[in-house]
Each structure stands twice: as structure tokens, then as C-alpha cells.
Amino acid sequence: MTENGRWREFMAFIIALVYHERPMSEVPRLLEDMVSSLRSEDKRQEVEAMQKTMAQALEEKGKLEGKRETLLQMLCKRFGEVPAAMRTTIETTEDLQQFKE
């Protein structure tokens, strides 16, 4: 792996760490500090793009979890206890489109 590739991998790890391990109230400041500490404008733009990609992935994950929870609540309310196999299928579904069908 090239030095630039290792740098990208490291920055992606740090961004993920900020999103997953720090309170959401700290995230914007930490990401801003990360970008402002970079000397190269190209690197700043690259890290900002990484941040947007990570934020989009987290948004997608939140939507998916919300859809799962809503579907399980609706099924439970309508039919009572949801069978374990069906619950597992719903909880492991990764495709948002399946919830729309």
C-alpha cells in the first residue's frame, strides 16, 4: 500500500472513531478541528469528502434501524408476538428497498 493509501485508511479510521465513539455533541467540533489541522487544501477536501460519505452511511444505517423497528412494532400490534425467524429476518435485512415493497 502506498503512503497516500495508508494516509487515507488512517483518516477514514479516525473519522469512523469520531462518529462511533464520541458523543454526537462533540462530532462537529472534532471533525472541524481535524480538517483545519491539515496543511494541504487537497487533503482538507479529501477529508471533507470522507466525512460526508461517513455521515451518509450513518444516516442510511439510522433509516434502516428505524424501518426495522417500525415494522416490528406494527407486526406486534397487529398480530401479537412476532415469530423468532421473522424477527431475525427483519433485523438482518440490509436493503432499505425491501421495506418499501
One Martini backbone bead per residue (centre of mass of N, CA, C, O) as a GRO file, in nm:
protein
  101
    1MET     BB    1   0.099   0.035   0.020
    2THR     BB    2   0.074   0.350   0.006
    3GLU     BB    3   0.105   0.637   0.171
    4ASN     BB    4  -0.169   0.751   0.078
    5GLY     BB    5  -0.334   0.500   0.153
    6ARG     BB    6  -0.266   0.507   0.455
    7TRP     BB    7  -0.379   0.784   0.508
    8ARG     BB    8  -0.672   0.724   0.430
    9GLU     BB    9  -0.716   0.495   0.630
   10PHE     BB   10  -0.659   0.660   0.882
   11MET     BB   11  -0.877   0.878   0.841
   12ALA     BB   12  -1.117   0.685   0.832
   13PHE     BB   13  -1.076   0.581   1.117
   14ILE     BB   14  -1.102   0.850   1.268
   15ILE     BB   15  -1.383   0.922   1.172
   16ALA     BB   16  -1.521   0.669   1.281
   17LEU     BB   17  -1.442   0.716   1.574
   18VAL     BB   18  -1.594   0.978   1.612
   19TYR     BB   19  -1.882   0.872   1.537
   20HIS     BB   20  -1.876   0.609   1.746
   21GLU     BB   21  -1.720   0.736   2.034
   22ARG     BB   22  -1.859   1.008   2.031
   23PRO     BB   23  -2.042   1.251   2.105
   24MET     BB   24  -2.247   1.428   1.900
   25SER     BB   25  -2.167   1.710   2.022
   26GLU     BB   26  -1.848   1.668   1.925
   27VAL     BB   27  -1.821   1.609   1.620
   28PRO     BB   28  -1.803   1.882   1.466
   29ARG     BB   29  -1.546   1.986   1.611
   30LEU     BB   30  -1.356   1.749   1.547
   31LEU     BB   31  -1.380   1.769   1.238
   32GLU     BB   32  -1.286   2.059   1.212
   33ASP     BB   33  -1.008   2.018   1.345
   34MET     BB   34  -0.906   1.814   1.143
   35VAL     BB   35  -0.917   1.993   0.891
   36SER     BB   36  -0.754   2.246   1.004
   37SER     BB   37  -0.479   2.070   1.048
   38LEU     BB   38  -0.442   2.075   0.753
   39ARG     BB   39  -0.223   2.194   0.502
   40SER     BB   40  -0.374   2.073   0.265
   41GLU     BB   41  -0.630   2.130   0.052
   42ASP     BB   42  -0.660   1.846  -0.063
   43LYS     BB   43  -0.687   1.705   0.212
   44ARG     BB   44  -0.931   1.857   0.313
   45GLN     BB   45  -1.122   1.766   0.085
   46GLU     BB   46  -1.093   1.464   0.135
   47VAL     BB   47  -1.199   1.463   0.429
   48GLU     BB   48  -1.474   1.588   0.370
   49ALA     BB   49  -1.567   1.355   0.189
   50MET     BB   50  -1.545   1.135   0.405
   51GLN     BB   51  -1.749   1.258   0.600
   52LYS     BB   52  -1.994   1.247   0.413
   53THR     BB   53  -1.990   0.944   0.371
   54MET     BB   54  -2.024   0.868   0.669
   55ALA     BB   55  -2.288   1.023   0.717
   56GLN     BB   56  -2.452   0.866   0.507
   57ALA     BB   57  -2.418   0.587   0.636
   58LEU     BB   58  -2.552   0.664   0.908
   59GLU     BB   59  -2.822   0.747   0.793
   60GLU     BB   60  -2.890   0.475   0.667
   61LYS     BB   61  -2.878   0.315   0.930
   62GLY     BB   62  -3.106   0.472   1.074
   63LYS     BB   63  -3.328   0.407   0.873
   64LEU     BB   64  -3.313   0.101   0.898
   65GLU     BB   65  -3.373   0.083   1.202
   66GLY     BB   66  -3.646   0.227   1.187
   67LYS     BB   67  -3.788   0.028   0.999
   68ARG     BB   68  -3.759  -0.219   1.173
   69GLU     BB   69  -3.906  -0.114   1.423
   70THR     BB   70  -4.175  -0.043   1.288
   71LEU     BB   71  -4.245  -0.322   1.177
   72LEU     BB   72  -4.243  -0.473   1.448
   73GLN     BB   73  -4.463  -0.303   1.582
   74MET     BB   74  -4.689  -0.357   1.376
   75LEU     BB   75  -4.692  -0.666   1.400
   76CYS     BB   76  -4.744  -0.678   1.702
   77LYS     BB   77  -5.011  -0.520   1.704
   78ARG     BB   78  -5.163  -0.705   1.492
   79PHE     BB   79  -5.033  -1.024   1.585
   80GLY     BB   80  -4.829  -1.004   1.798
   81GLU     BB   81  -4.606  -1.219   1.822
   82VAL     BB   82  -4.302  -1.248   1.670
   83PRO     BB   83  -4.139  -1.458   1.507
   84ALA     BB   84  -3.811  -1.533   1.521
   85ALA     BB   85  -3.751  -1.562   1.216
   86MET     BB   86  -3.876  -1.290   1.134
   87ARG     BB   87  -3.712  -1.110   1.317
   88THR     BB   88  -3.438  -1.187   1.197
   89THR     BB   89  -3.494  -1.095   0.911
   90ILE     BB   90  -3.547  -0.799   0.979
   91GLU     BB   91  -3.274  -0.745   1.147
   92THR     BB   92  -3.089  -0.838   0.873
   93THR     BB   93  -3.180  -0.629   0.690
   94GLU     BB   94  -3.004  -0.409   0.436
   95ASP     BB   95  -3.256  -0.327   0.250
   96LEU     BB   96  -3.463  -0.064   0.212
   97GLN     BB   97  -3.640  -0.158  -0.029
   98GLN     BB   98  -3.784  -0.396   0.119
   99PHE     BB   99  -3.969  -0.195   0.294
  100LYS     BB  100  -4.130  -0.083   0.031
  101GLU     BB  101  -4.264  -0.369  -0.072
   0.00000   0.00000   0.00000
